[in-house]
Each structure stands twice: as structure tokens, then as C-alpha cells.
Amino acid sequence: MTELNEWIGKSIEVEDTVTAGQANRMNATLDREPTFKKGDRLPPAWHWLYFHEAVQLSGLGIEGHPKLGGFMPPVPLPRRMWAGGSLIFDQPIIIGQPAIKRSTIANIAAKTGKSGQLYFVTVEHEVFQNTSRCLHEKQIIVYREPADPTKTLADPPPAPETDSRTFSAEIRPDPIMLFRYSALTFNGHRIHYDLDFCQTHEGYPNLVFHGPLTATLLLDLFYHQYPAEPIKTFEYRGVSPLFNPDPFTIHGTRKGIHGKAWAANSANGLAMSAQVGY
């Protein structure tokens, strides 16, 4: 940990232009009309489509992520997953304008869980346009021990019950959707497109649905339910993975300025929980 703690405070900046073309490709991936144009507001969390480092193939690990020891600390565990995070939306990101994302390693913590040793790395991101901060994000990445393909996945806890106030949607993943989102986010992680790697190396039954895409869909649910009201905060936690081709559902409820969102697998097991603030 002494060596790893030297990474705390390490920062990088990435410049990008928030193009309408990239947002429209995301719309097409979600089977929507590509209607974005210069000057429009980027939907919340769609900044994940931008600011990707162009890491060479030789700089990637066997799983498809950039090798550790560059910006990310060299934790001694191989499996990487998004555990959760939070976002504060200060002002909209405007399509067609340049932007800068500043990323900083905020914390590194070693823990022991039911599945063995874990490392949690917290990365803080800030996105700026015209020197004004648009959002502040905390992203928690967990590193885990190698998978044992002979073990079955634990059943997730049940998802919350829905009622008349719940607004919902069904998502039907397929390999093309997963491949397109991987391409849009320059994400080489093989669990999203390489079935043999999923089953042989990770012990998963099928391709894994992206955690950040699940979070984006939960935010989109509120974004389209209340289009006139800007979302101010979002906090989410991954509970269990979702897999192709099983359909899953996303749900939301709201009381005043507080919203609650969750994703449930086809057996109504909880996949992700979230809080939305107005």
C-alpha cells in the first residue's frame, strides 16, 4: 500500500470536442433518431462517450484495459469492474464545443470480501467548458482476484417492488448494442464482446452488459420523464451483473426533489440501485 499510495493525487487532462456525431451514434445505438445538433445540451452522463485516451494495443492487458502502472495504480489484482460512483451536474455540457476532463486518483483502499481480496480505487473527474465546471464525478473501480469458472454466481438480492408511481422500461440487450457501446466509449474490455473470454476466464454465462450503460439508462429514464427539470445529482451502485441476451427492466420513482432508480434482471434480482436529485 505504501507504493500504491504514491499514486494518490496523480492527475491527467484530456481534451476533446463534444461532437454531435458521437451523441447521434449513441442515439442510434439506443434505437433512437439521430437528432442532436450543435448547440444542444448533452444528456446527463453522456460525457462517458468522450475524453478517451488513445492507448496503443501494446499498452493493453489481456482483458483489454490499459495496463496498470500508468495513470491507474498497479494494484496486484487482475479483474476490473465499475463498483459505482456519483455525479454532480453544475451546468449542461454543450454539443459542438471543446471541453477538458481532469482526472485525479483520489483514494486507494484494500479490503477483504466474500469473494476474496479487493482493491477499491476512487477516481475524481471534472469536466470544463470555457473554464466553467460542468460536472464533478467520483468513480469507484474495484479490482478482484482471478475468477474461478467452476463456481456459480451468487443470486442477487430482490429488486424493490413497483407500484402505480413507478415509471419503467424494458431493455433487450444484444451483441450489436454491446459492441457499439464499447466502440463509442473506446472500451476494449473483452467481457462485453468476447464470449469465450467471458466463459473461460471470467466464469460468466454470457456477454456482460456495461455498468456505465446501465447507469446512463437509469438517468435517461428520469431525463425523459421530467424533460423540463435539470438533474442535479446522481449516485449509483452496481449490485450484480446483467447478461446478454436476457431482457431486464429499469425503474424510477420520485417524491419532491428525491428520485430513486434501479435496474432488475429477468428474475427481478437487483442489478443496480441509484439516487437522483433535483
N, C-alpha and C positions, 0 to 999 in steps of 0.2 A: 504493500500500500504506500510505502514511502516513495517509491519510484513513480507509482501511478499518480500520487498527489501532485507531482510536478506538472501534470497536465492541466490541473485546475487553474483557470484564468486564461488558458490558451485561446486565442481568437483568430478567426478568419473573416474576410469580407468577400462577397461575391456580388458582382454587378450583373444586371440583366435588364432587358426591356420587356415589360408586361404586354406581350403582343395579343391582339385579338385572335390571331390564328391559333395559338396554343389553347386559349379558352374555348374556341369553337371546336377544336378537336376533342376537348373534354366533353362538350355538349353532345357531340356525335357519339362518343363512347357511351354516354348515358341515354342514347337513342332520342336526343332532343334536336330541334332545329338549330343550326349554327348561326345564331342571330347577334352575337357580340360584335361591337364595333368600337373604334377609337373614341375615348371619352366616357365609355360606360364604366360602371363600378364593377370590380371583380367580386364575385360572391365570396363569403367568408370561408377561409381555409383553402381556397383555390390557389393561394400563393405556393402551395406544395408542388404546383406544376412548373415552377420557375426556380432559378438560382441553383442549378445543378453543376457541380464540378465535373470537368471533362477528364475523368481518371482513365488513364490508359489501361488496356487489357492486362498488361503485365503487372499493374498495380492492384489487381483484384484478387481476392481469396477464392478458394474452391467453391464457396457458396454464392459468389457473385458480388459481394460487398467489397468496397475498398479495404485493402489490408490495414490492420490496426498498427498504430505507432506513428501515423501521420498526424492528422488532426485529432482523430479518436484515440484514446489511450490504449496501450497494448495489454488489455485485460487477458488473463490466461484461459479464457473460456471461448468456445467457437461459435455458439448458436446465438444469433441476434434477433430480437423481436422488439416491436414498439409496445411498451407497457401502458403508456397513457401520456397525458400531458394537459396543458391548459393554455388558453389564448385570451389575451385582452385586445380588443379591437378599438384602437384610438380614433381612426378615421379610415374611410374607404381607400383601397388601392385602385388607382385609375388606370384603365387599359389604354395602352398606347404611349405610356410614359416610362422613362428609365427608373430603376429602383436599385437599392442596395440592401442586401441582407448581411447583418453582422451576427456571427455565431460564436458563442463562448462556452467552454466547458465549465459548468457551474459546480458540479459535485460528482464524486465517485464514492460508492458505498458497496462493501462486500457483505452479503447476508447468506444465511443457510435456510432453505425452504424444504418443503416435502419432496421436491424433485432434485435436491442436492444443493451445491453451491451456486450462488447467483452474484452477479455484479450489476449494479444499477448506475448508469451514467446519465446525469441530467445536463442537457444542453439548452442554453437560452438563446433564442433568436430574436432579433429586432429587424423590422423591415422599414426602410425610409424611402420617401419620395420627396424631392425638393427640400431636403434637410428636415422634414417633419416626419415623426414616427407614426407609422400606420398601424403597427401591431407589435405586441410583445408576446413571445411564446416560450413556454417551458416544455421540453420534450424529454420524456424518460425512456431510455433504451435499456433493456435487460439483456444480459449475456448469460447463457446457461451452459451446463455440461453437455457433452455429446449425447445424442438421443440413443435410446435402446429400442430398436424397431420391433422387438418381441413384446414390448409392453403395450397395453391398450391405453388410450387416452381416458382420463378421468371424466366422469359426467359433470357438466357444469351445473351450477345452481339454477333453479327455475327462474324464468323471467317474470317481471311484475304482471299482474292481471290487468287487462284492459277494461275500460268502461265507456260510457257514452261520450265522455270528454276526450277520449284518446283519438288522435289522428294517426293514421298508419299508412304504410305502403309495403308492397311485396317486391323483393329484389330476386331476380333469377340470374345468377352468375353463369357465365360460360367462359371457355378458354380465350375467346377473342376479346372479351371485355377485360380479362385479367392481363392479357398480353398488351393490349392498347394502353391500359393504365400504367403498366410497368414502363412502356416506351415513353409515355408522356412525362413520367417522373424520373426517367433515366435510372430506373431501379433494376439492377441486374440480379437481384436475389432469386435464386432458382426455384424456391418453393412456390413461386407464382406461375411458373410456366413449364417446369421440367418435372413431369410426373414420376419418372424413375428416381430422381434425386429426392423427391418428397417421400416416396415409399421406402427406398433403400437406406438413405442417410438420415432422414428425419423421423421416420415411423409414422408419417401422416397417411390417411387413407386416400387423399386426392389433393389436387392443387389448392393452395391456401388463398383465401380472399384477403386482399390487402387491408391491414388495420387502418391506415390513414384514409383509405377509400370508404370504409365503414363510417369513420368519424365524419368525413365530408358529407356522406349521405344523410347522417343524422342532422347535421347543420342545415343541409339543403331542405330537409323536411320542414324545419322552422322558418327558413328563409322564404319558402314559397307559401307557407301557411299564413305568415304575417309580413307581407312584402313591404309594407309602409313603415315598419318599425325596425330600426337597426339593432342587430345583436351586439351586445357589449362584451360579454364574456362567454367562454365555453371551457368546460373541464370534462375530460373523458378518461375512462379506464378500460383497457382490454381485459376481458374475463376468460374467454375461451375462443379458439379459432373457428372460423367459418370455412366451409369447403365447397369447391365446385363438385357437382352441378346442383347441389341441394339448395332449393329456394329458402330464403329467410325473410324475416319481416323487420321493419324499423317502425318505431312508435314514439309519440310525443304527447305530453300533456303540459298545460300551462296554467298557473294561477298567479295573476298580477305580473310582477317582473321576473318571476321564477319559472323556469321550464325544466322539465325532466324528460330525458330521451333514453331509449335503449334499443338494442338490436337483439333479436331472438332467432335461434336456429330452427330448423324444421320440426324439432321435437319440443319447442318452446324452452330450450335452455338458453340462459343468458350469455350473450357473446360480448356485448359492450354496454356500459352504462355511462350516462353523461348528464351534466347540468348545464342549462343555458340561461344566461342572464340578460335582461333588457334594461 
